[in-house]
Structures are given as structure tokens and as C-alpha cells.
Amino acid sequence: MIQTIKQKFNESNYTCMIMNDVGAGLVSARPGIAGQARNDGVGADDPVRPQEQKIIFTSTERGIKPLIDSVHLMRGAYLADKMLGKAAALICVHGGVLAVYANKMTLAAAEVFAEYGIIFEADEFIERVMNRDMTDLCPMERLGEQLHCPKQALCKVTMKLKEMGVGRDDPGALNDTDVPQNCGACCGSRCK
């Protein structure tokens, strides 16, 4: 599956893409039970087909914002992105992705994916993500150095985007009091 999303992503102009899991089982083609997994042995002569693969999210926006916008779609899915740093990796972990592909990925992001058992692939592994004018670290890369917990990462990145004028101005937007301390998502060992 990672090869499928890699190919589709590299053939597109998108900066971020999420695809649902392909081939997670067989689906009956018999009317009335379409969409239900068949592993009960009933209707063994029933024609079956692999589950349909589907792109469920795309974006052409730069930066980490597409990951924030799509975190609710990540559970059990495959993600492709142009660039993934540690903060982005923690958001992917929080979202529940199965596997990720990136054109460029930091070594810190690769460590996060390896630690959480998420399959990952990149065309190029890099030390750090630089800002757009290449004069300093990317603000999210700098923030990522301080992050260890996926849930806390989502909150802190969302607040940083809002501070930078990139996040949405929702009435229920996050503030410092919303950032979990010892949130339990990581057994309290990573939240600082």
C-alpha cells in the first residue's frame, strides 16, 4: 500500500495526501452484503473483490497545517507528504496512521515512527527542516525539539499556527490552558 500512495502522490501536485487502507480483507460482491467483510465461510462460491482504495484527503497547502486539518481522518490510513519533521510525525502518531511516505523526512521523525511501530519510507532523510528562506530552522522544527507526546504535539502545533496567523480562528480554539500536561496518552512519561 505504501507504494500505491507513493506513486499517486508523486504523480500529483499535492503537498499532502491520505488514502484509506487497501486490501484489508475481501468484500463480497453479492448484493445485500456489499461492504461487509467475508471470512465466515458462508457463500464460498460468492465472487469477492479486494476493498477499493480511496484517496480521502488532499491538500496543496505548504507546511504542517494540512496535517492539523486532516488528523481526524488518519486512523488506519496511509499518509504521504512532501516534508515530515518530528512535530508532524507526532501528529501522525496521534492521528493513528498505519504508514507514511515523505519526499523528505527528518531523522527525528523517522525515530518517532520507528518508536511507535509505524511503517515509514522517505526518498531522502535529512537532519533538520529549514524555514522557507533558509535562514533558520522551521518554526515547527524548533517546536518539535521540545515535544515528546503525540497529544501534546497536536495542541502545541495548533496553538503555534494560530500564533503565526495560519490556524483557524474557531471560537473554541486552543489556548495554553488546553495543552495537556501529563495527559496520559503516553503514560505520562513524555509530557513535560
N, C-alpha and C positions, 0 to 999 in steps of 0.2 A: 504494500500500500504506500509506503514512503516513496517508492519510485514513481508511483502514479501521480501523487501530489507534486513531487519534484518536477516531473515532466510538464504537467499542466501549469504549474506556477512559472516555470522558466519560459514557457511559450506565451505567457500573458504579460500585460503591463502592470499587473498588480504589485503592491508592496507587501500585502498580507493576504493569505487565503486559508480558509478552514474547510476541510472535507470530512464527511462522515465516514465511519468505518466501513470498508468494503469487504465482502466475503466473510462476515462474522457468522455465517451459517447459511443454510439454504432456505429459500422461501417457496412455499407451494404455489404452483401456477393454477391450481384448481380454484374455480370461482367459489366465493364464500369463505375461503380461509386465506386469501392473499394477505401477506404481511405477517402471518404467524409462522414462527419457526417450526419446521417439521423434523422432529427427531424421535417421534413416538412409535415409529414402525407402521403406523396406520397408513394405508394407501401407498404401499411401497412402489406401485407402478405409476404413481402420480408424477407427472413431469415437474421437475424442480429447476429453479434458476438461481444463480448467485444473487445476493442482495444488490440492488442498484447503488452505484456510487453517486454521491451528490455533493456539489460544492454548496456549502451553506453560508459562507461569508466571504466577501472580498472587499478590499479597500485599496485606494491609490494614495491615501494619506501617508505622509512620512512620519517617522518616529514611533513611539510606543502607544500613542492614542488608539490605533486600531485594535490593539490587544485589550485595552481597557474596555472599549466599546463592545468587544465580542467575547469577553471572558465567560459570559453566561452560556455560550454556545460550544465551549471547548470540551466539555465532559465526553470522553470516549471518542474524540475526534483527532484528526491529523492536522497539523498546522505548518504552514510554510511562510517565511518572512525573509525580507532582504537582509536584515541585520538583527541579531539577538545578543543582548548583553545579559548580565546577571539579573537585573531588575525584571527584564522581560521574561527570563527563564522562570523566576519565582512566580510571576503572574500566570505563566503557562501551567506550572505545577498547581497553583491554586485553582485554576480552571479545570484541571483534570484531563489534560491532553494525553493521548496514548503515545504519540511520536511527533517529532518536529524535524523540519528541514530548514536550513538557512543558507543563503549565499555566503554570508559571513557570520561567524559566531565567536564570541569571546571564550577563552579557556575557562573563565569563571562560570559562564553559562553552561558549558559542557560539564563542568563539575557538578552543578546543580542537577542537571538532567540525569547524570550517572548516579548521584546520591539517591534520587527518588525513583530510579528504575525506569526512566522514560527513554525510549529509543530516540536517538538523535543522529543527524547527519548534517555536515556542512561542506561546502566547496572549499572554504578557507577558514582556518582557525586563527584568530588574532588575539593580541594581548589586551587591547582596550578599544573602546569606541570613542572617537574624537567628535567634537562638536562640528557643526556644518561648515564653519570657516577654518577648521583645522588648527585653531589656536590654543585649544584647551580640551579637557575631557568633556564628553557629552554630559549634560546635567543629570541625566538618568544613570549614566555610568558612575558618576560620582556618588549619587544617592545609593546605587546598588552596592557599593562597597560597604555601606552601613547596614544592609538588610540581610536577614538570615531566615525569616519566617515568611512563607508564601502569603498568608492572610494579611500580615502587617505590610508586606510589599505592595499589595493591591491598594491598601489605604494610603500609604505614604506617596506612592506614584500618582494616585488620583489627586491628592492634595497638591503635589508639586506641579502637575499640569494646570490645575486651577490657578495656582500662584503665578504661573507663566502666561496665563491668559489663553491656554489651549483647551482646558477642560470645559465641560458643560456647566452652565450656571443654573443647576437644578436647585429648587428651593430646599431639597433635602440633601444638599451637597455636604461632603465630609468636612470636618474641621479637626483640629488637634485632639479634641476630646474623643473623637470617634476612632482614633488609631488604637487598636488593641494592644495592651501591654500584657504579656503572659497570656495570650489569647487561648492557648491550649491546642491550637491547630498543629503545633509542632511539639506538643507535650511540655510547652513552656521552656524548653531548653534553648531555643533560638531567639525568642523575643527578648529584646533588650531595651 
